[in-house]
Amino acid sequence: MFYTAAWSVCLLSLKMLFGFRVHGRRNVPRTGGVILAVNHASYLDPVVVGCGLTRPVHFMARATLFQGLLGVLIRRLNAFPVERGGADRRAVKEFLARVDAGRAVMLFPEGTRTRDGVLQGFMPGVGALAVRAAAPVVPTYVAGTFAAWPRHRSLPRPAPVSIYFGRPMEVGRREGESKRAQQDRVREEIARRLRALEAHAKRRRP
């Protein structure tokens, strides 16, 4: 109930303030575990991704945010904590458990918000995590959130915001492929597809 109410309020706000548009929603499975591999440009990104779908979305957020009222709020919005600065096995376990339970879970392969609005390099463990989850991966590109609320600004400002859901990709191992090669291939394919969505978004809208 709380998630649904918050979703409605946030969706209305995104449409009014940012002219929010959604592209490719049909590419996201309506049920079952799925990973949404999302570029990360702004604090707005989890909200935009969540409002881009009608099914609930789960996401990792840095552990320092889980304090006081904010911590209570984001937990009720399906967030779970991750410690920065190294491999957080508890967060990885929770991520995998939620995907296995049939949830749609966001993954930010860059690990942190971009400083210049351009897609950054990926964390080394992205491919391994996707392979371990053994669920479809939907490349997801959020456009406009860097202009609306970049990391160097304290408050957001109105700017056009859109989200693009790419076609889901399977992560299963190919014949004769080693586990390491599988992980590298999946990581590189997610990056390739996100870059393609980034280019597509830039062609469609300044």
Buried (B, 14 or more C-beta within 10 A) or exposed (E): EEEEEBBEEBBEEBEEBBBBBBBBEEBBBEEEBBBBBBBBBBBBBBBBBBBBBEBEBBBBBBBEBBEEEEBEBBBEBBBBBBEEEEEBEEBBEBBBBBBBEEBBBBBBBBBEBBEEBEBBEBBEBBBBBBBBBBBBBBBBBBBBBBBBBBEEEEEBEEBBBBBBBBEBBEBEBEEEEEEEEBBBBBBEBBBEBBBBBBEBBEEEEE
